[in-house]
Amino acid sequence: MNILLVGHPNVGKSVIFTQLTGVNVIASNYPGTTVGFTEGEMRFGEQTVKVIDVPGTYSLSTPSSKAEEIARKMLEEGDLIINVIDATRLERNLHLTLELLEHRKPVVVALNMWDDAQHKGIIIDVQKLQGLLGVPVIPTVAITGEGLKALKESLANAVVPLHAPCTDEQRWVEIGRITESVQSLHHRHHTFWEWFGDCCVRRSSGIPIAVIVLLSSFYGIRFIGESITTYLAEPVFDHLWKPLLKIISVALGGEGFIHQILIGKLIGGEIDFVQSFGLLTTGLFVPLAMVFPFVFAFYLWLGILEDIGYLPRLAVLLDRLMHKLGLHGWAIIPNLLGLGCNVPAILATRILEDRRERLIACTLVSIALPCAALQAMIWALVGNPVKGGGIGHVLIVYGVLFISWLLIGWLLAKILPGTSPELLMEIPPYRKPYWPTVLRNLRLRVMGFLREAIPIVLIGVLAVNILYWLKVFDVLALITAPIMTKLLGLPKEAIVAVAVGFLRKDMAMGLLATMDLTIKQLVVASTVLAMFFPCIATFIVLIKEIGWRGMAFSVMVMIIFSMLAGGILNLVL
């Protein structure tokens, strides 16, 4: 038996899903697509049933995105539907409810955010609404669990509605009749959070708030990541893992092909987790000790911003700026995701409505947004005082990337034919973060990163060692020497890092650490590496999302701008 949770975005579906299923959930893609959803299990009477959190959709009859198309397909596979609606936006949500009732499947309505409706002076006659719809209607407060026991019990009483199919116009007439009959409004004063929510979308107050939020995010992520690295990851590798590797190194004689593959090169007779570049040293240290802490911190922070309801307000606030880049405000979401990982960021561009927007967004994500893994390495190398670096040099890298993001977006908006649609979206009220949902999303995202990163880094380290052994990089360095040395001011060997960046950018930065580069060269190399070819996983997703021609166009743009940015930095610094 499949129970589907269906509703608009931002109505609390995921929180109800977490309350019903607990933590044993699975993230999946709908067959034949890359549209994601989550599924779990719960007890229903004497049996265990599957609960599926269907992608949020506003309409079944006129889907406006791939996710909404998949939601309609999944509806045919469900045995029972829990329609989650926002009690504070009853009229808007009932349109989807009436569409569901026409599908002749058992339906139960969860009238969620019941507490918010009461706080706003919205009174709903639940019994009358239940009679008009012909299905059980249960008021719920998902974050506290209020009403969820009654919701589970009502599933046994779910009935197949007998609503006849009707036109969109007929539905809205019916919605007006129902709303007028069951809902009344009473005057009340705004709460602090409602006032603050309004401030977040006004340009005069919203921009300073956004700056504070983004700076707090920047330093908060850095603090959490560095703390995990310093007090947990590095001690584990230094005190537990390194002694074992020393034993293996001695057993292998301290040199030779096998030693090079497993342990790598000894630096001053010692194992250096960044520079040795073996499978068991750099291959594990980079993804687990240098990168994972920052990826963990980023996704934790992003999950909190998602859950409290700030991201939609940021989208509205930045809509005017994003239109100048050929996008609309909601495109800020994939751009923010790109600072964690480019792959989910490119997948998230499906929320954009046409191919032109997706092409611009995918290009910007691929070129100007360094993933959390790469950012961790930039901070570790460019921000290292031992190399003469610091926060000022790191900000140069970020400044060039931000200027490139603005310039590339503006140019593509001028060059590519078409217009950007207006932003039409509902802004949810501010809420306290619901930690089970935040932690569930964090776990799914982090596990996805580990499944992707560790195998690719290990394969990359192995490939680099073999290519080094075969002297392939020597030939490549000679061919590209004029570009590396004259245009970018880097040693010709830096081409190795650029080539490895196709596998993993963080691993490529690890290679730069083995070279004796000045701080100026590190700034140039980091900027070029951030803007140059994205990792192979990003390339694969780019091809799926915008096709070979779109991918080739993005590659052409990234080659031009990465070389231009690197050359200018080499001249200026």
C-alpha positions in Angstrom: 0.0 0.0 0.0 1.4 3.4 -1.0 0.3 6.5 0.9 1.1 9.8 -0.9 1.6 13.1 0.8 0.5 15.7 -1.8 0.3 19.5 -1.5 1.8 22.9 -2.4 5.4 23.7 -1.6 5.9 25.1 1.9 2.8 23.6 3.5 4.6 21.4 5.9 4.5 18.1 3.9 8.1 17.2 4.8 7.5 17.8 8.5 4.4 15.5 8.5 6.3 13.0 6.5 9.1 13.0 9.2 6.6 12.7 12.0 4.8 9.7 10.4 7.9 7.8 9.2 10.7 8.6 11.7 14.3 8.6 10.5 14.4 5.5 8.3 13.8 7.2 5.0 15.2 6.8 1.5 15.9 9.5 -1.1 15.1 8.3 -4.6 14.7 9.5 -8.1 11.6 8.9 -10.1 12.4 6.2 -12.7 13.8 7.7 -15.9 14.2 11.1 -14.4 16.4 13.0 -11.9 13.4 14.4 -10.0 13.9 13.4 -6.3 11.5 12.4 -3.6 11.7 10.7 -0.3 9.9 7.6 1.0 9.6 5.8 4.3 7.4 3.4 6.2 4.9 3.5 9.0 2.6 1.1 10.8 -1.0 1.2 9.6 -3.1 -1.3 11.6 -1.4 -4.6 11.4 0.6 -3.9 8.3 3.6 -1.7 7.3 2.8 0.7 4.5 5.0 2.9 2.3 4.7 6.7 2.7 5.9 8.9 -0.2 6.6 12.7 0.1 5.5 13.7 -3.4 7.3 16.8 -5.0 5.3 19.9 -4.2 2.8 20.9 -6.9 0.3 23.7 -7.3 -1.8 22.0 -10.0 -2.3 18.6 -11.6 -4.2 19.7 -14.7 -1.6 22.3 -15.8 1.9 21.3 -14.5 4.5 24.0 -15.0 7.6 22.1 -14.2 9.1 18.6 -14.5 8.6 18.1 -10.7 4.8 18.8 -11.1 4.6 16.4 -14.1 6.2 13.7 -11.9 3.8 14.5 -9.1 0.9 13.8 -11.5 2.4 10.5 -12.6 3.0 9.4 -9.0 -0.6 10.1 -8.2 -1.6 7.2 -10.4 0.6 4.9 -8.4 -0.8 5.8 -5.0 -3.5 3.9 -3.0 -4.4 6.6 -0.6 -3.7 10.4 -0.5 -3.1 12.7 2.4 -3.6 16.2 1.0 -1.7 18.6 3.1 -3.0 22.2 2.9 -2.1 25.5 4.5 -4.9 26.6 6.8 -3.8 30.2 6.5 -4.3 30.0 2.7 -7.4 27.9 2.4 -8.7 29.4 -0.8 -5.5 29.0 -2.7 -4.9 25.4 -1.5 -8.4 24.1 -2.2 -7.8 24.2 -6.0 -5.4 21.3 -5.7 -7.8 19.6 -3.2 -10.6 19.6 -5.7 -8.4 18.2 -8.4 -7.4 15.4 -6.1 -11.0 14.6 -5.3 -11.7 14.2 -9.0 -9.2 11.4 -9.3 -11.5 8.9 -7.5 -8.9 7.8 -4.9 -9.3 7.7 -1.1 -8.4 11.2 0.3 -7.8 12.6 3.8 -7.1 16.3 4.2 -4.6 17.5 6.7 -5.5 21.1 7.5 -1.9 22.0 8.6 -0.6 25.2 10.2 -3.7 25.3 12.3 -2.0 27.3 15.0 -0.8 29.9 12.5 -4.4 30.3 11.2 -5.6 30.9 14.8 -2.9 33.4 15.4 -3.9 35.3 12.3 -7.5 35.5 13.3 -8.6 32.9 10.7 -11.6 30.8 11.9 -12.4 27.7 9.9 -15.5 25.5 10.5 -13.8 22.1 10.1 -17.0 20.0 10.4 -18.7 22.1 7.7 -15.6 21.9 5.4 -15.5 18.1 5.9 -19.2 17.9 4.9 -18.7 20.0 1.8 -15.6 18.1 0.6 -17.0 14.7 1.6 -13.7 13.4 3.0 -12.1 13.5 6.5 -10.5 16.9 7.4 -8.0 16.9 10.3 -6.5 20.1 11.8 -2.8 19.6 12.4 0.3 21.4 13.7 3.0 19.4 12.1 6.0 20.8 14.1 4.4 19.9 17.4 2.7 16.7 16.3 -0.8 18.1 17.2 -3.5 16.2 15.3 -1.2 13.6 13.7 -2.6 10.8 15.8 -6.1 11.7 14.6 -4.7 12.0 11.1 -3.4 8.4 11.2 -6.6 7.1 12.7 -8.6 8.8 9.9 -6.8 7.0 7.2 -8.9 3.9 7.9 -12.0 6.0 7.2 -10.8 7.5 4.0 -13.4 7.2 1.2 -13.3 7.5 -2.6 -14.8 11.0 -3.4 -17.5 11.1 -6.0 -16.6 14.6 -7.4 -17.2 14.8 -11.1 -14.5 16.3 -13.3 -15.0 20.0 -14.0 -13.3 23.0 -15.6 -10.9 25.3 -13.9 -13.5 28.1 -13.9 -16.0 25.8 -12.2 -13.5 24.8 -9.6 -12.8 28.4 -8.6 -16.5 29.1 -8.4 -16.8 26.1 -6.0 -13.8 27.2 -4.0 -15.3 30.7 -3.5 -18.6 29.1 -2.3 -16.7 26.7 0.1 -14.4 29.4 1.5 -17.3 31.9 2.1 -19.2 29.2 3.9 -16.5 27.8 6.2 -14.0 30.6 6.8 -14.3 33.9 8.8 -11.7 36.5 9.6 -11.2 38.5 12.7 -9.0 41.6 13.2 -5.7 41.1 15.1 -2.4 42.9 15.4 0.7 41.6 13.6 3.2 39.6 15.6 6.9 40.4 15.6 7.7 37.7 13.1 5.1 38.9 10.7 6.5 42.4 10.9 10.1 41.0 10.5 8.9 38.9 7.5 7.6 42.1 5.8 10.9 43.9 6.5 12.8 41.0 4.8 11.2 41.7 1.4 11.4 45.5 1.4 14.5 46.7 -0.4 15.3 49.4 2.2 15.4 46.9 5.1 15.7 43.6 3.3 19.1 44.2 1.7 20.8 45.0 5.0 19.1 41.9 6.5 20.3 39.8 3.6 23.8 41.1 4.0 23.8 40.2 7.7 22.3 36.7 7.0 24.8 35.9 4.2 27.8 37.2 6.2 26.6 35.3 9.3 26.2 32.2 7.1 29.7 32.7 5.7 31.4 33.0 9.1 29.1 30.4 10.7 29.9 27.8 8.1 33.6 28.6 8.4 33.5 28.4 12.2 31.7 25.1 12.2 33.9 23.6 9.5 37.2 24.7 11.0 36.1 23.5 14.4 35.3 20.0 13.2 38.5 19.9 11.2 40.7 21.1 14.1 39.2 19.3 17.0 37.9 16.1 15.5 39.1 15.2 12.0 42.8 16.1 12.2 43.3 14.5 15.6 41.7 11.3 14.4 44.0 11.2 11.3 47.1 12.3 13.2 46.8 10.1 16.3 44.9 7.1 15.0 45.4 6.8 11.3 49.0 8.0 10.8 50.6 5.4 13.1 49.0 2.6 11.1 50.1 4.2 7.8 53.7 4.5 9.1 53.7 0.7 9.7 52.5 0.1 6.2 55.0 2.5 4.8 57.9 0.8 6.5 56.6 -2.6 5.4 56.6 -1.4 1.8 60.2 -0.1 2.1 59.3 3.6 2.0 59.3 3.8 -1.8 58.3 2.0 -5.0 55.2 1.9 -7.2 52.9 0.2 -4.6 54.1 2.6 -1.9 53.5 5.6 -4.3 49.9 4.4 -4.9 48.9 3.6 -1.3 51.0 6.0 0.8 52.4 8.5 -1.8 55.5 10.5 -1.5 57.1 11.0 1.9 57.8 14.7 2.7 60.9 15.0 4.8 60.7 11.4 5.6 57.2 11.8 7.0 53.6 11.3 5.8 51.9 14.5 4.8 48.2 14.1 4.4 47.9 17.0 1.9 51.1 16.5 -0.2 51.8 12.8 -0.1 49.0 12.1 -2.5 48.4 8.4 -1.9 45.1 6.5 -1.7 45.3 6.0 2.1 46.7 9.5 2.8 45.5 12.3 0.6 42.8 10.1 -0.9 41.0 9.9 2.4 42.2 13.0 4.2 41.0 15.5 1.6 37.3 14.3 1.4 36.9 13.4 5.1 39.1 15.9 7.0 39.3 18.9 4.8 36.1 18.9 2.8 33.4 17.0 4.7 33.4 19.4 7.7 32.6 22.4 5.5 30.0 20.4 3.4 28.4 19.3 6.7 28.4 22.9 7.9 27.0 24.3 4.7 24.1 21.9 4.4 23.2 22.3 8.1 23.1 26.1 7.7 21.1 25.9 4.4 18.6 23.5 6.0 17.9 25.9 8.8 17.4 28.8 6.4 15.1 26.6 4.3 13.0 25.5 7.3 12.5 28.9 8.9 11.2 30.3 5.7 14.0 32.8 4.8 14.9 31.6 1.3 11.6 32.5 -0.4 12.0 36.1 1.0 15.5 36.3 -0.3 14.2 35.2 -3.7 11.6 38.0 -3.7 14.2 40.6 -2.5 16.7 39.7 -5.2 14.2 39.3 -8.0 15.1 42.7 -9.6 18.9 41.8 -9.6 18.3 38.3 -11.0 16.2 39.7 -13.8 19.3 41.7 -15.0 21.0 38.3 -15.2 18.2 36.9 -17.3 16.7 35.0 -14.4 14.0 35.6 -11.8 14.4 35.7 -8.0 13.8 32.0 -7.4 17.0 31.3 -9.3 18.9 32.4 -6.2 18.1 28.9 -4.7 20.1 26.9 -7.2 22.8 29.5 -6.9 23.0 29.1 -3.1 22.9 25.3 -3.5 25.9 25.7 -5.9 28.0 26.9 -3.0 27.5 23.5 -1.4 27.7 21.3 -4.5 27.2 22.1 -8.2 25.3 18.9 -9.0 22.1 19.5 -6.9 22.3 23.1 -7.9 22.1 22.3 -11.6 19.3 19.8 -10.8 17.5 22.5 -8.9 17.4 24.7 -12.1 14.3 22.7 -13.0 12.3 25.2 -10.9 13.0 27.7 -13.7 10.4 27.9 -16.4 12.2 27.9 -19.8 15.4 26.6 -21.4 17.0 30.1 -21.6 16.8 30.6 -17.9 18.1 27.1 -17.2 21.0 27.6 -19.6 22.0 30.9 -17.9 21.6 29.4 -14.4 23.6 26.3 -15.2 26.4 28.3 -16.8 26.6 30.6 -13.8 26.6 27.7 -11.3 29.3 25.9 -13.3 31.7 28.8 -13.7 31.3 31.3 -10.8 30.1 29.3 -7.8 32.8 27.2 -6.0 31.4 24.2 -4.2 31.9 23.8 -0.5 34.7 21.2 -1.1 36.7 23.7 -3.2 36.0 26.5 -0.8 37.4 24.5 2.0 40.6 24.0 0.1 40.8 27.7 -0.9 40.6 28.7 2.8 43.2 26.0 3.7 45.7 27.2 1.1 45.0 30.8 0.1 44.0 31.7 3.6 47.1 30.1 5.1 49.4 32.7 6.9 52.4 30.3 6.5 52.2 30.9 2.7 51.8 34.6 3.2 48.1 34.4 2.7 45.1 35.5 4.7 41.5 36.5 4.6 42.3 39.4 2.2 43.7 37.1 -0.4 40.7 34.7 0.0 38.3 37.7 -0.6 40.2 38.5 -3.8 39.2 35.1 -5.1 35.6 35.5 -4.0 35.5 39.1 -5.4 36.6 38.0 -8.8 34.1 35.1 -8.8 31.2 37.4 -7.8 32.1 40.0 -10.5 32.3 37.2 -13.0 28.9 35.9 -11.9 27.4 39.4 -12.5 29.2 40.0 -15.7 28.5 36.6 -17.3 24.9 36.7 -16.3 24.4 40.2 -17.7 26.1 39.3 -21.0 24.1 36.1 -21.4 20.9 38.0 -20.7 21.8 40.4 -23.6 23.0 37.7 -26.0 20.5 34.9 -25.6 17.1 35.6 -27.1 14.0 35.6 -24.9 12.8 37.3 -21.7 12.6 36.3 -18.0 9.2 35.6 -16.6 7.9 37.4 -13.5 8.3 35.8 -10.1 5.0 34.3 -8.8 5.3 32.5 -5.5 3.8 32.2 -2.1 5.9 33.2 0.9 5.5 30.9 3.9 5.3 32.5 7.4 8.4 32.4 9.6 8.6 29.3 11.7 10.9 27.7 14.2 13.1 25.1 12.5 11.8 21.6 12.9 14.9 19.8 13.8 13.9 16.2 12.7 13.3 17.5 9.2 16.5 19.7 9.2 18.6 16.7 10.4 16.9 14.3 7.9 17.7 16.5 5.0 21.2 17.0 6.3 21.8 13.3 6.6 20.5 12.7 3.0 22.6 15.5 1.5 25.8 14.5 3.4 25.5 10.8 2.6 25.0 11.8 -1.1 28.2 13.8 -0.9 30.2 11.0 0.7 28.9 8.4 -1.8 30.0 10.7 -4.7 33.2 12.3 -3.3 35.1 9.4 -1.8 35.1 7.0 -4.8 35.9 9.8 -7.2 38.7 11.2 -5.1 40.2 7.7 -4.7 39.9 7.0 -8.5 41.4 10.4 -9.2 44.4 9.9 -6.9 45.0 6.5 -8.4 44.8 7.9 -12.0 47.1 10.8 -11.2 49.7 8.5 -9.7 49.6 6.2 -12.7 49.8 9.2 -15.1 52.7 10.6 -13.1 54.5 7.2 -13.3 53.9 7.1 -17.1 55.3 10.7 -17.5 52.0 11.8 -19.2 51.8 15.0 -17.3 55.3 16.0 -18.4 54.2 16.0 -22.0 51.0 17.9 -21.1 53.0 20.5 -19.2 55.2 21.1 -22.3 52.2 21.6 -24.6 50.4 24.1 -22.3 53.5 25.8 -21.0 52.9 29.1 -22.9 49.4 29.5 -21.4 50.5 28.5 -17.9 53.6 30.6 -17.7 53.0 33.6 -19.9 49.3 34.3 -19.5 48.7 33.1 -16.0 52.2 33.4 -14.4 52.1 29.8 -13.1 54.7 27.0 -13.4 54.0 24.7 -16.3 53.4 21.9 -13.8 50.2 23.6 -12.7 48.4 22.1 -15.7 48.3 18.9 -13.7 46.0 20.5 -11.1 43.8 22.0 -13.9 43.5 18.5 -15.5 42.7 16.8 -12.2 40.0 19.4 -11.5 37.9 17.6 -14.1 37.7 14.8 -11.5 37.5 16.8 -8.3 38.3 20.5 -7.7 39.3 19.9 -4.1 41.7 17.2 -5.2 43.2 19.6 -7.7 43.7 22.2 -5.0 45.5 19.4 -3.0 47.9 19.1 -5.9 48.6 22.9 -5.8 49.6 22.4 -2.2 52.5 20.1 -3.3 53.9 22.9 -5.5 56.0 25.7 -4.2 53.7 28.5 -5.3 53.8 32.1 -4.1 50.6 33.6 -2.6 50.0 35.5 -5.9 50.2 32.3 -7.8 47.9 30.5 -5.4 45.3 33.3 -5.8 45.5 33.1 -9.6 45.5 29.3 -9.7 42.6 29.1 -7.3 40.5 31.5 -9.3 41.2 29.8 -12.6 40.5 26.4 -11.1 37.2 27.6 -9.6 36.1 29.0 -13.0 37.5 26.3 -15.3 36.0 22.9 -16.1 33.6 21.7 -13.4 34.0 18.2 -12.0 32.9 15.2 -14.1 29.7 14.7 -12.0 28.7 18.3 -12.9 29.4 17.7 -16.6 27.2 14.6 -16.6 24.3 16.5 -15.0 24.9 19.5 -17.4 24.5 17.2 -20.4 21.3 15.7 -18.9 19.8 19.1 -18.1 20.7 21.4 -21.0 21.9 18.9 -23.6 25.2 18.6 -25.5 24.8 22.0 -27.3 24.0 23.8 -24.0 27.0 22.1 -22.3 29.3 23.1 -25.2 28.1 26.7 -25.0 28.8 26.7 -21.2 32.3 25.3 -21.7 33.1 27.9 -24.3 32.0 30.7 -21.9 34.0 29.2 -19.0 37.2 28.8 -21.0 37.0 32.4 -22.2 36.3 33.9 -18.8 38.6 31.7 -16.7 41.6 32.6 -18.9 40.5 36.3 -18.9 40.2 36.4 -15.1 43.5 34.6 -14.6 45.3 36.8 -17.0 44.0 40.0 -15.4 44.8 38.8 -11.9 48.4 38.0 -13.1 48.8 41.5 -14.4 47.2 43.3 -11.4 48.6 41.5 -8.4 
